[in-house]
């Protein structure tokens, strides 16, 4: 019976440690949430990426209409 008690104590400690680690990481990440300037930078980066993608798509369409292969 003593062996089973040791296993249960060990499993309980492991679960408690895992829960404590999860709570600690969640608390730390909540404190480091991005500010308004980070959100603005992310929106600007997404906008720039979409513009480049649209330009690339347009250039590929022009090449296709002329029946040429793109020159890299």
PQR file with spaces between the fields and no chain letter, atoms N, CA, C, O and H, PARSE charges and radii, in Angstrom:
ATOM       1  N    UNK     1       0.826   -1.195    0.000 -0.4000 1.5000
ATOM       2  CA   UNK     1       0.000    0.000    0.000 -0.0000 2.0000
ATOM       3  C    UNK     1       0.870    1.259    0.000  0.5500 1.7000
ATOM       4  O    UNK     1       0.465    2.294   -0.530 -0.5500 1.4000
ATOM       5  N    UNK     2       2.055    1.174    0.589 -0.4000 1.5000
ATOM       6  CA   UNK     2       2.943    2.336    0.673 -0.0000 2.0000
ATOM       7  C    UNK     2       3.424    2.792   -0.700  0.5500 1.7000
ATOM       8  O    UNK     2       3.600    3.987   -0.938 -0.5500 1.4000
ATOM       9  H    UNK     2       2.384    0.334    1.020  0.4000 1.0000
ATOM      10  N    UNK     3       3.633    1.838   -1.597 -0.4000 1.5000
ATOM      11  CA   UNK     3       4.081    2.183   -2.940 -0.0000 2.0000
ATOM      12  C    UNK     3       3.037    2.975   -3.710  0.5500 1.7000
ATOM      13  O    UNK     3       3.369    3.902   -4.449 -0.5500 1.4000
ATOM      14  H    UNK     3       3.490    0.868   -1.403  0.4000 1.0000
ATOM      15  N    UNK     4       1.765    2.603   -3.532 -0.4000 1.5000
ATOM      16  CA   UNK     4       0.676    3.312   -4.221 -0.0000 2.0000
ATOM      17  C    UNK     4       0.546    4.742   -3.690  0.5500 1.7000
ATOM      18  O    UNK     4       0.273    5.664   -4.458 -0.5500 1.4000
ATOM      19  H    UNK     4       1.496    1.850   -2.931  0.4000 1.0000
ATOM      20  N    UNK     5       0.737    4.927   -2.399 -0.4000 1.5000
ATOM      21  CA   UNK     5       0.666    6.265   -1.805 -0.0000 2.0000
ATOM      22  C    UNK     5       1.777    7.151   -2.362  0.5500 1.7000
ATOM      23  O    UNK     5       1.556    8.328   -2.646 -0.5500 1.4000
ATOM      24  H    UNK     5       0.959    4.177   -1.775  0.4000 1.0000
ATOM      25  N    UNK     6       2.958    6.587   -2.514 -0.4000 1.5000
ATOM      26  CA   UNK     6       4.091    7.342   -3.061 -0.0000 2.0000
ATOM      27  C    UNK     6       3.800    7.775   -4.491  0.5500 1.7000
ATOM      28  O    UNK     6       4.094    8.910   -4.868 -0.5500 1.4000
ATOM      29  H    UNK     6       3.138    5.630   -2.283  0.4000 1.0000
ATOM      30  N    UNK     7       3.234    6.896   -5.275 -0.4000 1.5000
ATOM      31  CA   UNK     7       2.897    7.228   -6.659 -0.0000 2.0000
ATOM      32  C    UNK     7       1.853    8.340   -6.701  0.5500 1.7000
ATOM      33  O    UNK     7       1.965    9.270   -7.500 -0.5500 1.4000
ATOM      34  H    UNK     7       2.996    5.975   -4.969  0.4000 1.0000
ATOM      35  N    UNK     8       0.841    8.248   -5.846 -0.4000 1.5000
ATOM      36  CA   UNK     8      -0.217    9.271   -5.834 -0.0000 2.0000
ATOM      37  C    UNK     8       0.337   10.629   -5.402  0.5500 1.7000
ATOM      38  O    UNK     8      -0.035   11.657   -5.969 -0.5500 1.4000
ATOM      39  H    UNK     8       0.750    7.493   -5.197  0.4000 1.0000
ATOM      40  N    UNK     9       1.219   10.642   -4.408 -0.4000 1.5000
ATOM      41  CA   UNK     9       1.842   11.897   -3.965 -0.0000 2.0000
ATOM      42  C    UNK     9       2.689   12.472   -5.092  0.5500 1.7000
ATOM      43  O    UNK     9       2.655   13.675   -5.349 -0.5500 1.4000
ATOM      44  H    UNK     9       1.522    9.807   -3.948  0.4000 1.0000
ATOM      45  N    UNK    10       3.439   11.619   -5.754 -0.4000 1.5000
ATOM      46  CA   UNK    10       4.278   12.079   -6.863 -0.0000 2.0000
ATOM      47  C    UNK    10       3.429   12.653   -7.995  0.5500 1.7000
ATOM      48  O    UNK    10       3.747   13.719   -8.521 -0.5500 1.4000
ATOM      49  H    UNK    10       3.466   10.641   -5.545  0.4000 1.0000
ATOM      50  N    UNK    11       2.358   11.964   -8.377 -0.4000 1.5000
ATOM      51  CA   UNK    11       1.482   12.464   -9.437 -0.0000 2.0000
ATOM      52  C    UNK    11       0.803   13.774   -9.023  0.5500 1.7000
ATOM      53  O    UNK    11       0.681   14.694   -9.831 -0.5500 1.4000
ATOM      54  H    UNK    11       2.099   11.098   -7.949  0.4000 1.0000
ATOM      55  N    UNK    12       0.369   13.852   -7.780 -0.4000 1.5000
ATOM      56  CA   UNK    12      -0.240   15.091   -7.289 -0.0000 2.0000
ATOM      57  C    UNK    12       0.731   16.258   -7.349  0.5500 1.7000
ATOM      58  O    UNK    12       0.355   17.364   -7.736 -0.5500 1.4000
ATOM      59  H    UNK    12       0.469   13.104   -7.124  0.4000 1.0000
ATOM      60  N    UNK    13       1.979   16.014   -6.968 -0.4000 1.5000
ATOM      61  CA   UNK    13       3.001   17.068   -7.018 -0.0000 2.0000
ATOM      62  C    UNK    13       3.284   17.481   -8.462  0.5500 1.7000
ATOM      63  O    UNK    13       3.462   18.664   -8.751 -0.5500 1.4000
ATOM      64  H    UNK    13       2.285   15.115   -6.654  0.4000 1.0000
ATOM      65  N    UNK    14       3.324   16.510   -9.358 -0.4000 1.5000
ATOM      66  CA   UNK    14       3.580   16.823  -10.767 -0.0000 2.0000
ATOM      67  C    UNK    14       2.445   17.656  -11.353  0.5500 1.7000
ATOM      68  O    UNK    14       2.692   18.612  -12.088 -0.5500 1.4000
ATOM      69  H    UNK    14       3.179   15.549   -9.124  0.4000 1.0000
ATOM      70  N    UNK    15       1.206   17.300  -11.034 -0.4000 1.5000
ATOM      71  CA   UNK    15       0.060   18.067  -11.528 -0.0000 2.0000
ATOM      72  C    UNK    15       0.081   19.479  -10.945  0.5500 1.7000
ATOM      73  O    UNK    15      -0.164   20.451  -11.659 -0.5500 1.4000
ATOM      74  H    UNK    15       1.005   16.524  -10.437  0.4000 1.0000
ATOM      75  N    UNK    16       0.374   19.594   -9.645 -0.4000 1.5000
ATOM      76  CA   UNK    16       0.435   20.916   -9.011 -0.0000 2.0000
ATOM      77  C    UNK    16       1.531   21.773   -9.638  0.5500 1.7000
ATOM      78  O    UNK    16       1.335   22.971   -9.840 -0.5500 1.4000
ATOM      79  H    UNK    16       0.573   18.804   -9.065  0.4000 1.0000
ATOM      80  N    UNK    17       2.665   21.184   -9.944 -0.4000 1.5000
ATOM      81  CA   UNK    17       3.761   21.910  -10.584 -0.0000 2.0000
ATOM      82  C    UNK    17       3.376   22.353  -11.990  0.5500 1.7000
ATOM      83  O    UNK    17       3.695   23.473  -12.390 -0.5500 1.4000
ATOM      84  H    UNK    17       2.824   20.210   -9.780  0.4000 1.0000
ATOM      85  N    UNK    18       2.700   21.499  -12.739 -0.4000 1.5000
ATOM      86  CA   UNK    18       2.274   21.856  -14.092 -0.0000 2.0000
ATOM      87  C    UNK    18       1.260   23.001  -14.056  0.5500 1.7000
ATOM      88  O    UNK    18       1.339   23.926  -14.864 -0.5500 1.4000
ATOM      89  H    UNK    18       2.441   20.590  -12.413  0.4000 1.0000
ATOM      90  N    UNK    19       0.315   22.940  -13.126 -0.4000 1.5000
ATOM      91  CA   UNK    19      -0.682   24.007  -13.009 -0.0000 2.0000
ATOM      92  C    UNK    19       0.004   25.319  -12.613  0.5500 1.7000
ATOM      93  O    UNK    19      -0.314   26.377  -13.157 -0.5500 1.4000
ATOM      94  H    UNK    19       0.252   22.188  -12.470  0.4000 1.0000
ATOM      95  N    UNK    20       0.940   25.249  -11.671 -0.4000 1.5000
ATOM      96  CA   UNK    20       1.657   26.456  -11.245 -0.0000 2.0000
ATOM      97  C    UNK    20       2.443   27.064  -12.403  0.5500 1.7000
ATOM      98  O    UNK    20       2.467   28.285  -12.555 -0.5500 1.4000
ATOM      99  H    UNK    20       1.198   24.390  -11.229  0.4000 1.0000
ATOM     100  N    UNK    21       3.083   26.234  -13.219 -0.4000 1.5000
ATOM     101  CA   UNK    21       3.833   26.739  -14.371 -0.0000 2.0000
ATOM     102  C    UNK    21       2.897   27.394  -15.375  0.5500 1.7000
ATOM     103  O    UNK    21       3.214   28.451  -15.920 -0.5500 1.4000
ATOM     104  H    UNK    21       3.063   25.241  -13.096  0.4000 1.0000
ATOM     105  N    UNK    22       1.759   26.784  -15.620 -0.4000 1.5000
ATOM     106  CA   UNK    22       0.785   27.352  -16.551 -0.0000 2.0000
ATOM     107  C    UNK    22       0.289   28.715  -16.061  0.5500 1.7000
ATOM     108  O    UNK    22       0.206   29.668  -16.836 -0.5500 1.4000
ATOM     109  H    UNK    22       1.501   25.925  -15.177  0.4000 1.0000
ATOM     110  N    UNK    23      -0.035   28.797  -14.787 -0.4000 1.5000
ATOM     111  CA   UNK    23      -0.520   30.063  -14.219 -0.0000 2.0000
ATOM     112  C    UNK    23       0.566   31.124  -14.290  0.5500 1.7000
ATOM     113  O    UNK    23       0.281   32.271  -14.632 -0.5500 1.4000
ATOM     114  H    UNK    23       0.032   28.023  -14.158  0.4000 1.0000
ATOM     115  N    UNK    24       1.797   30.767  -13.975 -0.4000 1.5000
ATOM     116  CA   UNK    24       2.902   31.726  -14.009 -0.0000 2.0000
ATOM     117  C    UNK    24       3.123   32.258  -15.429  0.5500 1.7000
ATOM     118  O    UNK    24       3.276   33.464  -15.620 -0.5500 1.4000
ATOM     119  H    UNK    24       2.028   29.835  -13.696  0.4000 1.0000
ATOM     120  N    UNK    25       3.141   31.376  -16.414 -0.4000 1.5000
ATOM     121  CA   UNK    25       3.362   31.809  -17.804 -0.0000 2.0000
ATOM     122  C    UNK    25       2.196   32.671  -18.283  0.5500 1.7000
ATOM     123  O    UNK    25       2.411   33.674  -18.964 -0.5500 1.4000
ATOM     124  H    UNK    25       3.017   30.395  -16.259  0.4000 1.0000
ATOM     125  N    UNK    26       0.981   32.299  -17.943 -0.4000 1.5000
ATOM     126  CA   UNK    26      -0.189   33.095  -18.336 -0.0000 2.0000
ATOM     127  C    UNK    26      -0.125   34.485  -17.719  0.5500 1.7000
ATOM     128  O    UNK    26      -0.397   35.476  -18.397 -0.5500 1.4000
ATOM     129  H    UNK    26       0.806   31.484  -17.391  0.4000 1.0000
ATOM     130  N    UNK    27       0.226   34.566  -16.466 -0.4000 1.5000
ATOM     131  CA   UNK    27       0.313   35.846  -15.770 -0.0000 2.0000
ATOM     132  C    UNK    27       1.411   36.714  -16.383  0.5500 1.7000
ATOM     133  O    UNK    27       1.221   37.914  -16.580 -0.5500 1.4000
ATOM     134  H    UNK    27       0.448   33.761  -15.916  0.4000 1.0000
ATOM     135  N    UNK    28       2.554   36.105  -16.683 -0.4000 1.5000
ATOM     136  CA   UNK    28       3.668   36.851  -17.270 -0.0000 2.0000
ATOM     137  C    UNK    28       3.296   37.379  -18.655  0.5500 1.7000
ATOM     138  O    UNK    28       3.585   38.532  -18.975 -0.5500 1.4000
ATOM     139  H    UNK    28       2.708   35.130  -16.523  0.4000 1.0000
ATOM     140  N    UNK    29       2.660   36.546  -19.476 -0.4000 1.5000
ATOM     141  CA   UNK    29       2.296   36.961  -20.823 -0.0000 2.0000
ATOM     142  C    UNK    29       1.216   38.039  -20.806  0.5500 1.7000
ATOM     143  O    UNK    29       1.210   38.914  -21.672 -0.5500 1.4000
ATOM     144  H    UNK    29       2.425   35.609  -19.216  0.4000 1.0000
ATOM     145  N    UNK    30       0.312   37.991  -19.845 -0.4000 1.5000
ATOM     146  CA   UNK    30      -0.726   39.007  -19.749 -0.0000 2.0000
ATOM     147  C    UNK    30      -0.103   40.366  -19.435  0.5500 1.7000
ATOM     148  O    UNK    30      -0.593   41.397  -19.896 -0.5500 1.4000
ATOM     149  H    UNK    30       0.317   37.280  -19.142  0.4000 1.0000
ATOM     150  N    UNK    31       0.961   40.368  -18.660 -0.4000 1.5000
ATOM     151  CA   UNK    31       1.636   41.625  -18.328 -0.0000 2.0000
ATOM     152  C    UNK    31       2.384   42.189  -19.530  0.5500 1.7000
ATOM     153  O    UNK    31       2.625   43.395  -19.588 -0.5500 1.4000
ATOM     154  H    UNK    31       1.358   39.530  -18.285  0.4000 1.0000
ATOM     155  N    UNK    32       2.758   41.343  -20.493 -0.4000 1.5000
ATOM     156  CA   UNK    32       3.529   41.790  -21.650 -0.0000 2.0000
ATOM     157  C    UNK    32       2.680   41.981  -22.896  0.5500 1.7000
ATOM     158  O    UNK    32       3.203   41.906  -24.008 -0.5500 1.4000
ATOM     159  H    UNK    32       2.563   40.363  -20.446  0.4000 1.0000
ATOM     160  N    UNK    33       1.406   42.221  -22.740 -0.4000 1.5000
ATOM     161  CA   UNK    33       0.557   42.402  -23.923 -0.0000 2.0000
ATOM     162  C    UNK    33       1.024   43.620  -24.703  0.5500 1.7000
ATOM     163  O    UNK    33       1.557   44.575  -24.138 -0.5500 1.4000
ATOM     164  H    UNK    33       0.982   42.281  -21.837  0.4000 1.0000
ATOM     165  N    UNK    34       0.816   43.567  -25.999 -0.4000 1.5000
ATOM     166  CA   UNK    34       1.293   44.646  -26.857 -0.0000 2.0000
ATOM     167  C    UNK    34       0.501   45.919  -26.621  0.5500 1.7000
ATOM     168  O    UNK    34      -0.684   45.888  -26.288 -0.5500 1.4000
ATOM     169  H    UNK    34       0.384   42.791  -26.458  0.4000 1.0000
ATOM     170  N    UNK    35       1.181   47.028  -26.799 -0.4000 1.5000
ATOM     171  CA   UNK    35       0.556   48.334  -26.637 -0.0000 2.0000
ATOM     172  C    UNK    35      -0.020   48.832  -27.941  0.5500 1.7000
ATOM     173  O    UNK    35       0.048   48.141  -28.957 -0.5500 1.4000
ATOM     174  H    UNK    35       2.143   47.053  -27.069  0.4000 1.0000
ATOM     175  N    UNK    36      -0.589   50.032  -27.923 -0.4000 1.5000
ATOM     176  CA   UNK    36      -1.200   50.593  -29.135 -0.0000 2.0000
ATOM     177  C    UNK    36      -0.202   50.787  -30.272  0.5500 1.7000
ATOM     178  O    UNK    36      -0.558   50.605  -31.437 -0.5500 1.4000
ATOM     179  H    UNK    36      -0.644   50.594  -27.098  0.4000 1.0000
ATOM     180  N    UNK    37       1.041   51.152  -29.958 -0.4000 1.5000
ATOM     181  CA   UNK    37       2.016   51.361  -31.031 -0.0000 2.0000
ATOM     182  C    UNK    37       2.370   50.046  -31.709  0.5500 1.7000
ATOM     183  O    UNK    37       2.648   50.026  -32.908 -0.5500 1.4000
ATOM     184  H    UNK    37       1.331   51.300  -29.012  0.4000 1.0000
ATOM     185  N    UNK    38       2.365   48.941  -30.954 -0.4000 1.5000
ATOM     186  CA   UNK    38       2.613   47.635  -31.566 -0.0000 2.0000
ATOM     187  C    UNK    38       1.479   47.262  -32.516  0.5500 1.7000
ATOM     188  O    UNK    38       1.721   46.720  -33.594 -0.5500 1.4000
ATOM     189  H    UNK    38       2.139   48.957  -29.979  0.4000 1.0000
ATOM     190  N    UNK    39       0.248   47.551  -32.118 -0.4000 1.5000
ATOM     191  CA   UNK    39      -0.901   47.248  -32.978 -0.0000 2.0000
ATOM     192  C    UNK    39      -0.850   48.079  -34.255  0.5500 1.7000
ATOM     193  O    UNK    39      -1.146   47.576  -35.338 -0.5500 1.4000
ATOM     194  H    UNK    39       0.052   47.991  -31.241  0.4000 1.0000
ATOM     195  N    UNK    40      -0.475   49.347  -34.130 -0.4000 1.5000
ATOM     196  CA   UNK    40      -0.381   50.213  -35.309 -0.0000 2.0000
ATOM     197  C    UNK    40       0.714   49.707  -36.244  0.5500 1.7000
ATOM     198  O    UNK    40       0.533   49.703  -37.462 -0.5500 1.4000
ATOM     199  H    UNK    40      -0.235   49.757  -33.249  0.4000 1.0000
ATOM     200  N    UNK    41       1.836   49.285  -35.691 -0.4000 1.5000
ATOM     201  CA   UNK    41       2.925   48.759  -36.521 -0.0000 2.0000
ATOM     202  C    UNK    41       2.503   47.475  -37.215  0.5500 1.7000
ATOM     203  O    UNK    41       2.850   47.259  -38.376 -0.5500 1.4000
ATOM     204  H    UNK    41       1.982   49.289  -34.702  0.4000 1.0000
ATOM     205  N    UNK    42       1.767   46.629  -36.529 -0.4000 1.5000
ATOM     206  CA   UNK    42       1.297   45.381  -37.140 -0.0000 2.0000
ATOM     207  C    UNK    42       0.325   45.665  -38.278  0.5500 1.7000
ATOM     208  O    UNK    42       0.388   45.019  -39.324 -0.5500 1.4000
ATOM     209  H    UNK    42       1.485   46.804  -35.586  0.4000 1.0000
ATOM     210  N    UNK    43      -0.581   46.635  -38.080 -0.4000 1.5000
ATOM     211  CA   UNK    43      -1.520   47.003  -39.156 -0.0000 2.0000
ATOM     212  C    UNK    43      -0.771   47.575  -40.355  0.5500 1.7000
ATOM     213  O    UNK    43      -1.095   47.258  -41.500 -0.5500 1.4000
ATOM     214  H    UNK    43      -0.632   47.160  -37.230  0.4000 1.0000
ATOM     215  N    UNK    44       0.229   48.417  -40.097 -0.4000 1.5000
ATOM     216  CA   UNK    44       0.997   49.008  -41.194 -0.0000 2.0000
ATOM     217  C    UNK    44       1.768   47.929  -41.960  0.5500 1.7000
ATOM     218  O    UNK    44       1.833   47.969  -43.189 -0.5500 1.4000
ATOM     219  H    UNK    44       0.492   48.674  -39.168  0.4000 1.0000
ATOM     220  N    UNK    45       2.346   46.977  -41.249 -0.4000 1.5000
ATOM     221  CA   UNK    45       3.084   45.896  -41.904 -0.0000 2.0000
ATOM     222  C    UNK    45       2.148   45.037  -42.749  0.5500 1.7000
ATOM     223  O    UNK    45       2.502   44.641  -43.859 -0.5500 1.4000
ATOM     224  H    UNK    45       2.294   46.945  -40.251  0.4000 1.0000
ATOM     225  N    UNK    46       0.957   44.748  -42.230 -0.4000 1.5000
ATOM     226  CA   UNK    46      -0.008   43.952  -42.994 -0.0000 2.0000
ATOM     227  C    UNK    46      -0.458   44.702  -44.234  0.5500 1.7000
ATOM     228  O    UNK    46      -0.628   44.102  -45.296 -0.5500 1.4000
ATOM     229  H    UNK    46       0.670   45.070  -41.328  0.4000 1.0000
ATOM     230  N    UNK    47      -0.650   46.002  -44.111 -0.4000 1.5000
ATOM     231  CA   UNK    47      -1.063   46.818  -45.250 -0.0000 2.0000
ATOM     232  C    UNK    47       0.009   46.816  -46.332  0.5500 1.7000
ATOM     233  O    UNK    47      -0.292   46.662  -47.516 -0.5500 1.4000
ATOM     234  H    UNK    47      -0.512   46.489  -43.248  0.4000 1.0000
ATOM     235  N    UNK    48       1.264   46.988  -45.918 -0.4000 1.5000
ATOM     236  CA   UNK    48       2.376   46.979  -46.871 -0.0000 2.0000
ATOM     237  C    UNK    48       2.479   45.628  -47.559  0.5500 1.7000
ATOM     238  O    UNK    48       2.696   45.558  -48.769 -0.5500 1.4000
ATOM     239  H    UNK    48       1.509   47.113  -44.956  0.4000 1.0000
ATOM     240  N    UNK    49       2.326   44.555  -46.793 -0.4000 1.5000
ATOM     241  CA   UNK    49       2.403   43.211  -47.375 -0.0000 2.0000
ATOM     242  C    UNK    49       1.287   42.993  -48.391  0.5500 1.7000
ATOM     243  O    UNK    49       1.521   42.425  -49.457 -0.5500 1.4000
ATOM     244  H    UNK    49       2.150   44.611  -45.810  0.4000 1.0000
ATOM     245  N    UNK    50       0.078   43.442  -48.067 -0.4000 1.5000
ATOM     246  CA   UNK    50      -1.039   43.291  -49.005 -0.0000 2.0000
ATOM     247  C    UNK    50      -0.812   44.110  -50.268  0.5500 1.7000
ATOM     248  O    UNK    50      -1.151   43.662  -51.363 -0.5500 1.4000
ATOM     249  H    UNK    50      -0.112   43.903  -47.201  0.4000 1.0000
ATOM     250  N    UNK    51      -0.240   45.312  -50.128 -0.4000 1.5000
ATOM     251  CA   UNK    51       0.025   46.146  -51.299 -0.0000 2.0000
ATOM     252  C    UNK    51       1.050   45.470  -52.214  0.5500 1.7000
ATOM     253  O    UNK    51       0.867   45.428  -53.431 -0.5500 1.4000
ATOM     254  H    UNK    51       0.035   45.676  -49.238  0.4000 1.0000
ATOM     255  N    UNK    52       2.131   44.939  -51.626 -0.4000 1.5000
ATOM     256  CA   UNK    52       3.138   44.243  -52.435 -0.0000 2.0000
ATOM     257  C    UNK    52       2.540   43.022  -53.129  0.5500 1.7000
ATOM     258  O    UNK    52       2.854   42.744  -54.287 -0.5500 1.4000
ATOM     259  H    UNK    52       2.280   44.973  -50.638  0.4000 1.0000
ATOM     260  N    UNK    53       1.683   42.298  -52.425 -0.4000 1.5000
ATOM     261  CA   UNK    53       1.053   41.120  -53.021 -0.0000 2.0000
ATOM     262  C    UNK    53       0.167   41.534  -54.192  0.5500 1.7000
ATOM     263  O    UNK    53       0.149   40.859  -55.221 -0.5500 1.4000
ATOM     264  H    UNK    53       1.428   42.524  -51.485  0.4000 1.0000
ATOM     265  N    UNK    54      -0.568   42.634  -54.046 -0.4000 1.5000
ATOM     266  CA   UNK    54      -1.433   43.105  -55.128 -0.0000 2.0000
ATOM     267  C    UNK    54      -0.600   43.543  -56.328  0.5500 1.7000
ATOM     268  O    UNK    54      -0.958   43.266  -57.472 -0.5500 1.4000
ATOM     269  H    UNK    54      -0.553   43.183  -53.210  0.4000 1.0000
ATOM     270  N    UNK    55       0.518   44.233  -56.063 -0.4000 1.5000
ATOM     271  CA   UNK    55       1.391   44.661  -57.162 -0.0000 2.0000
ATOM     272  C    UNK    55       1.976   43.451  -57.885  0.5500 1.7000
ATOM     273  O    UNK    55       2.051   43.434  -59.114 -0.5500 1.4000
ATOM     274  H    UNK    55       0.809   44.458  -55.133  0.4000 1.0000
ATOM     275  N    UNK    56       2.387   42.445  -57.126 -0.4000 1.5000
ATOM     276  CA   UNK    56       2.952   41.233  -57.721 -0.0000 2.0000
ATOM     277  C    UNK    56       1.904   40.516  -58.556  0.5500 1.7000
ATOM     278  O    UNK    56       2.192   40.037  -59.652 -0.5500 1.4000
ATOM     279  H    UNK    56       2.326   42.459  -56.128  0.4000 1.0000
ATOM     280  N    UNK    57       0.690   40.446  -58.033 -0.4000 1.5000
ATOM     281  CA   UNK    57      -0.394   39.792  -58.757 -0.0000 2.0000
ATOM     282  C    UNK    57      -0.691   40.538  -60.062  0.5500 1.7000
ATOM     283  O    UNK    57      -0.900   39.915  -61.103 -0.5500 1.4000
ATOM     284  H    UNK    57       0.456   40.836  -57.142  0.4000 1.0000
ATOM     285  N    UNK    58      -0.708   41.858  -60.002 -0.4000 1.5000
ATOM     286  CA   UNK    58      -0.959   42.651  -61.206 -0.0000 2.0000
ATOM     287  C    UNK    58       0.127   42.460  -62.245  0.5500 1.7000
ATOM     288  O    UNK    58      -0.161   42.338  -63.435 -0.5500 1.4000
ATOM     289  H    UNK    58      -0.539   42.364  -59.156  0.4000 1.0000
ATOM     290  N    UNK    59       1.380   42.433  -61.799 -0.4000 1.5000
ATOM     291  CA   UNK    59       2.489   42.244  -62.737 -0.0000 2.0000
ATOM     292  C    UNK    59       2.416   40.861  -63.377  0.5500 1.7000
ATOM     293  O    UNK    59       2.679   40.718  -64.571 -0.5500 1.4000
ATOM     294  H    UNK    59       1.614   42.532  -60.832  0.4000 1.0000
ATOM     295  N    UNK    60       2.065   39.856  -62.606 -0.4000 1.5000
ATOM     296  CA   UNK    60       1.957   38.516  -63.175 -0.0000 2.0000
ATOM     297  C    UNK    60       0.804   38.441  -64.173  0.5500 1.7000
ATOM     298  O    UNK    60       0.894   37.729  -65.174 -0.5500 1.4000
ATOM     299  H    UNK    60       1.851   39.973  -61.636  0.4000 1.0000
ATOM     300  N    UNK    61      -0.275   39.171  -63.905 -0.4000 1.5000
ATOM     301  CA   UNK    61      -1.398   39.193  -64.837 -0.0000 2.0000
ATOM     302  C    UNK    61      -1.028   39.840  -66.150  0.5500 1.7000
ATOM     303  O    UNK    61      -1.447   39.382  -67.213 -0.5500 1.4000
ATOM     304  H    UNK    61      -0.348   39.749  -63.092  0.4000 1.0000
ATOM     305  N    UNK    62      -0.239   40.913  -66.085 -0.4000 1.5000
ATOM     306  CA   UNK    62       0.201   41.586  -67.317 -0.0000 2.0000
ATOM     307  C    UNK    62       1.081   40.664  -68.142  0.5500 1.7000
ATOM     308  O    UNK    62       0.946   40.597  -69.364 -0.5500 1.4000
ATOM     309  H    UNK    62       0.101   41.285  -65.221  0.4000 1.0000
ATOM     310  N    UNK    63       1.979   39.954  -67.478 -0.4000 1.5000
ATOM     311  CA   UNK    63       2.865   39.021  -68.189 -0.0000 2.0000
ATOM     312  C    UNK    63       2.039   37.925  -68.843  0.5500 1.7000
ATOM     313  O    UNK    63       2.300   37.558  -69.988 -0.5500 1.4000
ATOM     314  H    UNK    63       2.088   40.008  -66.485  0.4000 1.0000
ATOM     315  N    UNK    64       1.054   37.401  -68.141 -0.4000 1.5000
ATOM     316  CA   UNK    64       0.221   36.330  -68.672 -0.0000 2.0000
ATOM     317  C    UNK    64      -0.562   36.814  -69.886  0.5500 1.7000
ATOM     318  O    UNK    64      -0.702   36.077  -70.863 -0.5500 1.4000
ATOM     319  H    UNK    64       0.841   37.700  -67.211  0.4000 1.0000
ATOM     320  N    UNK    65      -1.073   38.042  -69.839 -0.4000 1.5000
ATOM     321  CA   UNK    65      -1.855   38.567  -70.948 -0.0000 2.0000
ATOM     322  C    UNK    65      -0.994   38.744  -72.195  0.5500 1.7000
ATOM     323  O    UNK    65      -1.492   38.612  -73.313 -0.5500 1.4000
ATOM     324  H    UNK    65      -0.959   38.641  -69.045  0.4000 1.0000
ATOM     325  N    UNK    66       0.288   39.041  -72.018 -0.4000 1.5000
ATOM     326  CA   UNK    66       1.185   39.193  -73.168 -0.0000 2.0000
ATOM     327  C    UNK    66       1.713   37.849  -73.650  0.5500 1.7000
ATOM     328  O    UNK    66       2.353   37.777  -74.699 -0.5500 1.4000
ATOM     329  H    UNK    66       0.693   39.148  -71.110  0.4000 1.0000
ATOM     330  N    UNK    67       1.454   36.790  -72.900 -0.4000 1.5000
ATOM     331  CA   UNK    67       1.889   35.468  -73.316 -0.0000 2.0000
ATOM     332  C    UNK    67       3.360   35.224  -73.078  0.5500 1.7000
ATOM     333  O    UNK    67       3.964   34.383  -73.745 -0.5500 1.4000
ATOM     334  H    UNK    67       0.934   36.849  -72.048  0.4000 1.0000
ATOM     335  N    UNK    68       3.948   35.945  -72.141 -0.4000 1.5000
ATOM     336  CA   UNK    68       5.364   35.795  -71.847 -0.0000 2.0000
ATOM     337  C    UNK    68       5.525   35.098  -70.504  0.5500 1.7000
ATOM     338  O    UNK    68       4.593   35.003  -69.705 -0.5500 1.4000
ATOM     339  H    UNK    68       3.458   36.628  -71.600  0.4000 1.0000
ATOM     340  N    UNK    69       6.739   34.616  -70.289 -0.4000 1.5000
ATOM     341  CA   UNK    69       7.055   34.067  -68.982 -0.0000 2.0000
ATOM     342  C    UNK    69       7.749   35.160  -68.175  0.5500 1.7000
ATOM     343  O    UNK    69       8.490   35.962  -68.742 -0.5500 1.4000
ATOM     344  H    UNK    69       7.496   34.693  -70.938  0.4000 1.0000
ATOM     345  N    UNK    70       7.526   35.205  -66.882 -0.4000 1.5000
ATOM     346  CA   UNK    70       8.147   36.266  -66.068 -0.0000 2.0000
ATOM     347  C    UNK    70       9.654   36.112  -66.052  0.5500 1.7000
ATOM     348  O    UNK    70      10.181   35.002  -65.984 -0.5500 1.4000
ATOM     349  H    UNK    70       6.924   34.553  -66.421  0.4000 1.0000
ATOM     350  N    UNK    71      10.325   37.217  -66.115 -0.4000 1.5000
ATOM     351  CA   UNK    71      11.789   37.268  -66.042 -0.0000 2.0000
ATOM     352  C    UNK    71      12.157   37.660  -64.622  0.5500 1.7000
ATOM     353  O    UNK    71      11.840   38.770  -64.194 -0.5500 1.4000
ATOM     354  H    UNK    71       9.897   38.119  -66.171  0.4000 1.0000
ATOM     355  N    UNK    72      12.829   36.765  -63.867 -0.4000 1.5000
ATOM     356  CA   UNK    72      13.114   36.953  -62.463 -0.0000 2.0000
ATOM     357  C    UNK    72      14.083   37.969  -62.168  0.5500 1.7000
ATOM     358  O    UNK    72      14.394   38.205  -61.000 -0.5500 1.4000
ATOM     359  H    UNK    72      13.087   35.863  -64.214  0.4000 1.0000
